[in-house]
Amino acid sequence: MRLAYDASRMVGRRTLLTFLAASAPGRSFAQQQMRVTIGTTSLEGGGYALYSAAFLDMLKTVDPLLEVRVVPTRGSTENAELLKTGDIDIGLVSGEMAHELLDAEEGEASRVRVVSVMYASPGMFAVRADSRFHRIADLAGRPIAWNVKGSGVEVQAHYVMDGLGLDMDRDFQPIYQERFSEAAPLVLSGRAAALWGSGFRWPPFVQLADTAIGARFVYPDATEIARIRAKHPFMVPLTVPAGLYPGQYDPIDTIGTWSFILARADLSNKLGFRLASALSRAERTGALTRQLGQTTVANTLAAIAAPDMLQPGVAEYYRKVGLMK
């Protein structure tokens, strides 16, 4: 199933008026001082760095009285650990890590919950446009830039390769960088045959595609996607629109997940409600920038398997404004 914005989830005029009224903060709500601690990333050159900056700017714009404390981390894996220990309130987490957290066999009271989706993360390789590599099998035994260990990109690559019966370290010559920005130069210089990445307009892909040599993308075919999903059903088919990168004239059908903003298990429901309200106001008023364009209520509801995956305060807000039963 392809996940996308579903206008049919939206409601009629009467419910919309209720939604707008509930979205507008009243005097007591606006004057209430609350604090949220956010785990983002300190790694430059990846998608999370761009997203977290846009997300923080949005919160300052739509809810300036919300006190935001940022905890720089090394990405998705560390954010997941900090959520489990309760050291951050919310964190940016890749779909693969989110699956592990949300699927964990833990008690109801100890489960993390979803605040919102971030964006879809279609995964694929990028190679030099003049290379002879056209299929994943062509890359076997070659040096591959898998990116930063523990990042959502690296974790995604593990799941995709595992679904194909491949091991990132045994079946390839693995290269792990300290910074995302190191990946494209490795491919350009020939020290790596390919780099793995995910997301739309992912910075290292842009970096490679914008060179005189250019980039070409290598991704699972339909049969390989079916194999991956048979082993890891939480992964979903995703499409990279044509023209997203220079020289990419056709859509790319690949596989990936949605990245999430997750909340620690005992996050205050009042804070969850306030965050959902802020995100909805940003969506309604056009305050979602390009980086935040997929962070919508409709995409969130489409990406979760069941409503109980939502943080209870977020679910309460959705029900109050008629976006969910």
VOPAGU-2260 file (C-alpha; in pm, 1 decimal, decimal comma):
REM VOPAGU-2260
SITE   aa  ch    i         X         Y         Z
SITE  MET   A    0       0,0       0,0       0,0
SITE  ARG   A    1     131,1     343,7     -92,2
SITE  LEU   A    2      93,3     601,5     178,1
SITE  ALA   A    3       0,0     953,2      73,7
SITE  TYR   A    4    -218,6    1243,8     169,2
SITE  ASP   A    5    -578,4    1121,1     169,2
SITE  ALA   A    6    -828,8    1403,6     128,5
SITE  SER   A    7   -1112,5    1163,5     211,2
SITE  ARG   A    8    -995,6    1162,9     571,8
SITE  MET   A    9   -1084,7    1528,9     602,0
SITE  VAL   A   10   -1425,0    1630,0     726,9
SITE  GLY   A   11   -1722,4    1839,3     629,0
SITE  ARG   A   12   -1782,6    2208,4     679,7
SITE  ARG   A   13   -1939,3    2178,8    1024,6
SITE  THR   A   14   -1657,6    1963,8    1157,7
SITE  LEU   A   15   -1404,0    2195,1     994,2
SITE  LEU   A   16   -1549,4    2490,9    1182,9
SITE  THR   A   17   -1517,1    2293,7    1504,9
SITE  PHE   A   18   -1156,8    2211,6    1409,1
SITE  LEU   A   19   -1068,3    2576,0    1348,0
SITE  ALA   A   20   -1223,1    2684,0    1674,7
SITE  ALA   A   21   -1039,2    2416,3    1871,7
SITE  SER   A   22    -713,2    2494,5    1693,0
SITE  ALA   A   23    -719,7    2859,2    1795,7
SITE  PRO   A   24    -561,1    2886,2    2140,9
SITE  GLY   A   25    -782,7    3048,4    2401,7
SITE  ARG   A   26    -651,8    3297,5    2653,9
SITE  SER   A   27    -575,4    3042,4    2925,7
SITE  PHE   A   28    -411,5    2799,3    2680,7
SITE  ALA   A   29    -193,7    3067,0    2523,5
SITE  GLN   A   30     -82,9    3195,7    2863,3
SITE  GLN   A   31       4,2    2852,7    2998,2
SITE  GLN   A   32     379,4    2800,9    3019,9
SITE  MET   A   33     486,8    2448,7    2925,2
SITE  ARG   A   34     820,1    2294,1    2842,4
SITE  VAL   A   35     917,1    2024,2    2593,6
SITE  THR   A   36    1254,7    1855,1    2552,6
SITE  ILE   A   37    1327,6    1747,7    2195,4
SITE  GLY   A   38    1590,1    1502,0    2076,2
SITE  THR   A   39    1701,7    1611,6    1728,3
SITE  THR   A   40    2046,3    1546,2    1582,4
SITE  SER   A   41    2387,2    1709,4    1592,4
SITE  LEU   A   42    2491,3    1543,1    1264,1
SITE  GLU   A   43    2513,4    1782,2     970,9
SITE  GLY   A   44    2435,5    1688,1     613,1
SITE  GLY   A   45    2141,8    1455,0     673,7
SITE  GLY   A   46    1767,7    1499,9     641,4
SITE  TYR   A   47    1706,5    1520,6    1016,9
SITE  ALA   A   48    1922,6    1831,9    1051,1
SITE  LEU   A   49    1710,8    2018,0     795,5
SITE  TYR   A   50    1385,8    1884,3     938,2
SITE  SER   A   51    1464,6    1959,9    1302,2
SITE  ALA   A   52    1557,8    2320,8    1223,5
SITE  ALA   A   53    1228,7    2369,2    1035,9
SITE  PHE   A   54    1031,8    2195,3    1311,0
SITE  LEU   A   55    1177,8    2415,2    1583,9
SITE  ASP   A   56    1111,9    2730,1    1381,0
SITE  MET   A   57     751,6    2619,3    1330,4
SITE  LEU   A   58     694,9    2564,8    1703,4
SITE  LYS   A   59     833,5    2910,7    1780,8
SITE  THR   A   60     599,0    3061,8    1523,1
SITE  VAL   A   61     270,7    2890,1    1614,2
SITE  ASP   A   62     325,7    2848,6    1990,8
SITE  PRO   A   63     584,1    3106,9    2104,8
SITE  LEU   A   64     508,4    3049,5    2475,5
SITE  LEU   A   65     602,3    2682,8    2456,6
SITE  GLU   A   66     949,0    2651,3    2609,1
SITE  VAL   A   67    1160,1    2423,7    2388,9
SITE  ARG   A   68    1482,7    2261,1    2506,4
SITE  VAL   A   69    1686,3    2091,2    2234,1
SITE  VAL   A   70    1905,0    1787,9    2304,5
SITE  PRO   A   71    2152,6    1736,4    2016,0
SITE  THR   A   72    2209,3    1364,9    1952,9
SITE  ARG   A   73    2368,9    1137,8    1695,3
SITE  GLY   A   74    2035,7    1062,9    1538,8
SITE  SER   A   75    1760,6     807,4    1541,2
SITE  THR   A   76    1919,5     532,9    1752,5
SITE  GLU   A   77    2022,7     767,5    2033,2
SITE  ASN   A   78    1683,6     940,1    2024,7
SITE  ALA   A   79    1516,1     600,5    2064,5
SITE  GLU   A   80    1731,2     520,9    2367,3
SITE  LEU   A   81    1662,6     860,5    2527,5
SITE  LEU   A   82    1288,5     813,4    2477,6
SITE  LYS   A   83    1302,1     473,4    2647,6
SITE  THR   A   84    1487,9     617,9    2947,5
SITE  GLY   A   85    1261,3     923,5    2960,7
SITE  ASP   A   86    1548,2    1168,7    2915,2
SITE  ILE   A   87    1369,4    1350,0    2632,2
SITE  ASP   A   88     999,7    1422,1    2583,5
SITE  ILE   A   89     986,3    1374,8    2207,3
SITE  GLY   A   90    1241,6    1261,2    1951,0
SITE  LEU   A   91    1288,7    1225,1    1577,0
SITE  VAL   A   92    1304,0     853,5    1496,5
SITE  SER   A   93    1330,9     663,5    1168,8
SITE  GLY   A   94    1051,1     429,0    1068,8
SITE  GLU   A   95    1268,3     124,0    1124,4
SITE  MET   A   96    1361,5     228,0    1478,6
SITE  ALA   A   97    1002,2     337,4    1543,2
SITE  HIS   A   98     884,8      -8,7    1439,9
SITE  GLU   A   99    1117,5    -165,9    1694,9
SITE  LEU   A  100     997,5      69,5    1969,0
SITE  LEU   A  101     626,2      53,8    1890,8
SITE  ASP   A  102     637,9    -325,2    1845,4
SITE  ALA   A  103     834,9    -392,3    2161,4
SITE  GLU   A  104     683,2    -647,7    2398,3
SITE  GLU   A  105     649,2    -408,5    2687,1
SITE  GLY   A  106     364,7    -312,1    2915,6
SITE  GLU   A  107     112,2     -55,4    2800,2
SITE  ALA   A  108     250,4     202,5    3043,7
SITE  SER   A  109     606,4     172,8    2908,5
SITE  ARG   A  110     533,7     208,1    2535,2
SITE  VAL   A  111     640,8     512,8    2339,5
SITE  ARG   A  112     368,7     679,6    2134,4
SITE  VAL   A  113     332,7     869,3    1806,8
SITE  VAL   A  114     298,3    1247,4    1800,1
SITE  SER   A  115     314,5    1278,8    1420,1
SITE  VAL   A  116     482,6    1148,8    1109,6
SITE  MET   A  117     782,3    1344,9     985,5
SITE  TYR   A  118     818,4    1240,1     623,9
SITE  ALA   A  119     836,0     932,2     404,1
SITE  SER   A  120    1182,7     780,1     364,4
SITE  PRO   A  121    1214,5     586,9      36,0
SITE  GLY   A  122    1548,1     404,7      34,7
SITE  MET   A  123    1787,9     351,5    -256,9
SITE  PHE   A  124    2148,5     355,7    -368,5
SITE  ALA   A  125    2307,7     640,3    -563,5
SITE  VAL   A  126    2596,6     569,1    -801,0
SITE  ARG   A  127    2789,6     785,2   -1044,7
SITE  ALA   A  128    2584,3     840,7   -1359,5
SITE  ASP   A  129    2871,8     702,1   -1568,5
SITE  SER   A  130    2908,3     381,2   -1364,8
SITE  ARG   A  131    2819,1      31,9   -1486,1
SITE  PHE   A  132    2609,1     -50,7   -1179,3
SITE  HIS   A  133    2239,4     -86,6   -1258,1
SITE  ARG   A  134    2111,4    -349,0   -1014,5
SITE  ILE   A  135    2167,6    -420,9    -645,6
SITE  ALA   A  136    2334,3    -748,8    -745,9
SITE  ASP   A  137    2593,5    -543,9    -938,5
SITE  LEU   A  138    2703,6    -384,4    -610,2
SITE  ALA   A  139    2776,0    -708,7    -425,4
SITE  GLY   A  140    3135,6    -719,4    -304,1
SITE  ARG   A  141    3183,6    -347,9    -378,1
SITE  PRO   A  142    3271,0     -71,8    -130,9
SITE  ILE   A  143    2947,0      92,3     -16,2
SITE  ALA   A  144    2905,9     410,4     188,3
SITE  TRP   A  145    2637,0     306,2     437,3
SITE  ASN   A  146    2660,7     642,4     615,9
SITE  VAL   A  147    2672,7     712,1     989,3
SITE  LYS   A  148    2638,1     409,6    1217,5
SITE  GLY   A  149    2323,3     425,0    1426,3
SITE  SER   A  150    2154,7     673,6    1196,6
SITE  GLY   A  151    1810,4     599,6    1058,2
SITE  VAL   A  152    1960,2     571,5     709,1
SITE  GLU   A  153    2202,2     300,4     818,2
SITE  VAL   A  154    1932,9     109,6    1008,4
SITE  GLN   A  155    1705,4     119,8     703,8
SITE  ALA   A  156    1981,2     -21,9     483,4
SITE  HIS   A  157    2017,3    -313,3     726,2
SITE  TYR   A  158    1647,5    -402,4     695,0
SITE  VAL   A  159    1642,6    -373,3     315,9
SITE  MET   A  160    1956,5    -581,3     269,0
SITE  ASP   A  161    1835,7    -838,0     523,1
SITE  GLY   A  162    1509,5    -868,8     331,1
SITE  LEU   A  163    1715,0    -959,5      24,0
SITE  GLY   A  164    1921,4   -1214,7     215,3
SITE  LEU   A  165    2229,6    -990,7     213,9
SITE  ASP   A  166    2457,2    -877,6     494,0
SITE  MET   A  167    2586,5    -519,4     481,7
SITE  ASP   A  168    2924,0    -612,8     625,3
SITE  ARG   A  169    2980,3    -958,0     473,2
SITE  ASP   A  170    2839,3    -918,1     124,0
SITE  PHE   A  171    2979,1    -568,4      60,6
SITE  GLN   A  172    3285,8    -371,7     159,8
SITE  PRO   A  173    3128,3    -145,4     421,7
SITE  ILE   A  174    3226,0     217,5     471,3
SITE  TYR   A  175    3078,7     406,6     767,5
SITE  GLN   A  176    3134,2     780,3     781,4
SITE  GLU   A  177    3141,4    1022,9    1071,5
SITE  ARG   A  178    2940,8    1278,7     872,0
SITE  PHE   A  179    2674,0    1241,6     603,8
SITE  SER   A  180    2853,4    1496,9     386,7
SITE  GLU   A  181    3144,0    1254,4     336,9
SITE  ALA   A  182    2938,1    1000,9     136,1
SITE  ALA   A  183    2905,3    1177,6    -200,8
SITE  PRO   A  184    3280,6    1258,8    -226,8
SITE  LEU   A  185    3357,5     889,7    -165,3
SITE  VAL   A  186    3143,2     794,2    -466,2
SITE  LEU   A  187    3273,2    1075,6    -684,6
SITE  SER   A  188    3633,8     976,1    -617,8
SITE  GLY   A  189    3567,0     607,8    -686,3
SITE  ARG   A  190    3652,8     501,1    -331,2
SITE  ALA   A  191    3291,9     383,8    -297,1
SITE  ALA   A  192    3080,5     227,3    -571,5
SITE  ALA   A  193    2759,1     361,3    -420,4
SITE  LEU   A  194    2605,5     529,3    -120,1
SITE  TRP   A  195    2280,3     432,0      48,4
SITE  GLY   A  196    2030,8     700,3     140,8
SITE  SER   A  197    1664,9     773,0     198,4
SITE  GLY   A  198    1408,9    1049,1     183,5
SITE  PHE   A  199    1308,7    1311,8     -71,4
SITE  ARG   A  200    1583,0    1554,9    -176,4
SITE  TRP   A  201    1817,9    1381,4      68,2
SITE  PRO   A  202    2123,7    1612,5      96,5
SITE  PRO   A  203    2398,3    1360,0      -1,1
SITE  PHE   A  204    2193,1    1256,9    -305,4
SITE  VAL   A  205    2156,0    1622,9    -400,6
SITE  GLN   A  206    2529,2    1672,8    -344,8
SITE  LEU   A  207    2613,6    1390,2    -586,9
SITE  ALA   A  208    2343,3    1464,8    -844,4
SITE  ASP   A  209    2440,9    1832,3    -867,2
SITE  THR   A  210    2795,3    1752,5    -987,2
SITE  ALA   A  211    2904,7    1746,9   -1351,0
SITE  ILE   A  212    2919,7    1366,3   -1334,2
SITE  GLY   A  213    2573,4    1336,7   -1185,5
SITE  ALA   A  214    2395,7    1051,3   -1011,3
SITE  ARG   A  215    2194,6     747,2   -1111,9
SITE  PHE   A  216    1980,0     553,0    -865,9
SITE  VAL   A  217    1979,1     180,0    -798,9
SITE  TYR   A  218    1684,0      39,9    -604,9
SITE  PRO   A  219    1491,0    -284,2    -546,3
SITE  ASP   A  220    1276,8    -405,7    -835,8
SITE  ALA   A  221     919,1    -528,6    -785,7
SITE  THR   A  222    1028,3    -883,6    -707,9
SITE  GLU   A  223    1288,6    -764,9    -457,5
SITE  ILE   A  224    1035,9    -531,4    -292,3
SITE  ALA   A  225     801,6    -827,8    -246,4
SITE  ARG   A  226    1084,2   -1029,1     -85,4
SITE  ILE   A  227    1170,1    -745,9     153,6
SITE  ARG   A  228     807,6    -697,0     255,8
SITE  ALA   A  229     759,1   -1070,9     306,7
SITE  LYS   A  230    1026,6   -1059,0     576,8
SITE  HIS   A  231     963,2    -704,0     704,3
SITE  PRO   A  232     594,3    -623,4     643,5
SITE  PHE   A  233     617,2    -285,6     819,2
SITE  MET   A  234     814,4    -153,3     522,0
SITE  VAL   A  235     597,1      -4,0     247,4
SITE  PRO   A  236     626,5      73,4    -125,0
SITE  LEU   A  237     707,2     441,2    -180,3
SITE  THR   A  238     755,2     647,8    -493,9
SITE  VAL   A  239    1015,6     917,6    -553,1
SITE  PRO   A  240     852,0    1164,9    -795,7
SITE  ALA   A  241    1020,3    1230,4   -1129,9
SITE  GLY   A  242    1251,0    1528,5   -1144,4
SITE  LEU   A  243    1339,2    1537,7    -776,9
SITE  TYR   A  244    1708,8    1518,7    -868,5
SITE  PRO   A  245    1894,9    1641,4   -1179,3
SITE  GLY   A  246    1888,4    1372,5   -1448,4
SITE  GLN   A  247    1609,1    1174,9   -1278,1
SITE  TYR   A  248    1341,9    1184,8   -1548,1
SITE  ASP   A  249    1115,7     902,7   -1426,5
SITE  PRO   A  250     947,2     818,4   -1095,9
SITE  ILE   A  251    1132,2     566,3    -881,7
SITE  ASP   A  252     929,1     292,2    -714,0
SITE  THR   A  253    1118,4     162,8    -414,3
SITE  ILE   A  254    1060,4      71,3     -50,0
SITE  GLY   A  255    1092,7     252,7     279,4
SITE  THR   A  256     909,0     375,3     586,6
SITE  TRP   A  257     770,6     687,6     745,8
SITE  SER   A  258     987,8     860,1    1004,4
SITE  PHE   A  259     808,4     968,0    1320,8
SITE  ILE   A  260     807,0    1220,9    1600,4
SITE  LEU   A  261     770,6     991,3    1901,4
SITE  ALA   A  262     685,9    1071,5    2262,8
SITE  ARG   A  263     818,1     905,2    2576,9
SITE  ALA   A  264     573,5     671,5    2746,6
SITE  ASP   A  265     473,3     904,3    3030,4
SITE  LEU   A  266     454,1    1230,3    2837,5
SITE  SER   A  267     187,5    1460,4    2979,5
SITE  ASN   A  268    -134,2    1432,9    2781,8
SITE  LYS   A  269    -170,0    1811,4    2807,0
SITE  LEU   A  270     165,1    1847,6    2631,1
SITE  GLY   A  271      67,2    1590,4    2368,4
SITE  PHE   A  272    -257,1    1780,3    2306,2
SITE  ARG   A  273     -66,2    2108,0    2275,9
SITE  LEU   A  274     183,8    1964,4    2028,1
SITE  ALA   A  275     -96,3    1819,3    1813,3
SITE  SER   A  276    -272,7    2155,0    1822,2
SITE  ALA   A  277      45,9    2338,5    1718,2
SITE  LEU   A  278     108,5    2101,3    1426,9
SITE  SER   A  279    -251,1    2129,9    1309,2
SITE  ARG   A  280    -242,8    2509,8    1328,8
SITE  ALA   A  281      76,9    2508,9    1125,9
SITE  GLU   A  282     -86,9    2285,3     864,5
SITE  ARG   A  283    -403,7    2497,3     855,7
SITE  THR   A  284    -226,0    2832,6     831,1
SITE  GLY   A  285      36,0    2730,6     576,0
SITE  ALA   A  286     323,0    2741,0     825,5
SITE  LEU   A  287     450,8    2399,8     712,3
SITE  THR   A  288     764,0    2467,6     507,9
SITE  ARG   A  289     892,2    2232,9     238,2
SITE  GLN   A  290    1079,1    2028,9     500,1
SITE  LEU   A  291     757,5    1988,0     702,1
SITE  GLY   A  292     522,0    1942,2     407,8
SITE  GLN   A  293     445,2    1576,0     483,0
SITE  THR   A  294     391,1    1631,0     856,4
SITE  THR   A  295      12,6    1625,5     831,0
SITE  VAL   A  296    -272,8    1472,0    1026,3
SITE  ALA   A  297    -384,7    1268,7     723,2
SITE  ASN   A  298     -38,3    1119,9     670,9
SITE  THR   A  299      -9,2    1041,0    1042,2
SITE  LEU   A  300    -340,8     855,0    1047,2
SITE  ALA   A  301    -246,9     668,3     729,2
SITE  ALA   A  302      94,5     566,2     863,0
SITE  ILE   A  303     -11,4     417,6    1197,3
SITE  ALA   A  304    -152,5      67,3    1224,7
SITE  ALA   A  305    -403,7     156,6    1497,8
SITE  PRO   A  306    -522,5     468,3    1686,3
SITE  ASP   A  307    -376,9     341,4    2014,8
SITE  MET   A  308     -29,5     405,8    1870,4
SITE  LEU   A  309     -98,1     777,6    1909,9
SITE  GLN   A  310       8,7     964,6    2221,8
SITE  PRO   A  311    -318,6     991,5    2420,5
SITE  GLY   A  312    -314,6    1372,0    2424,5
SITE  VAL   A  313    -269,3    1374,2    2046,6
SITE  ALA   A  314    -559,3    1128,0    2007,9
SITE  GLU   A  315    -771,8    1346,4    2236,3
SITE  TYR   A  316    -704,2    1648,3    2014,2
SITE  TYR   A  317    -786,2    1456,4    1696,2
SITE  ARG   A  318   -1116,0    1341,8    1846,7
SITE  LYS   A  319   -1203,2    1684,6    1981,6
SITE  VAL   A  320   -1173,9    1847,0    1639,8
SITE  GLY   A  321   -1345,3    1559,0    1458,9
SITE  LEU   A  322   -1045,1    1421,1    1270,9
SITE  MET   A  323   -1073,6    1079,4    1434,5
SITE  LYS   A  324   -1354,6     885,3    1597,6
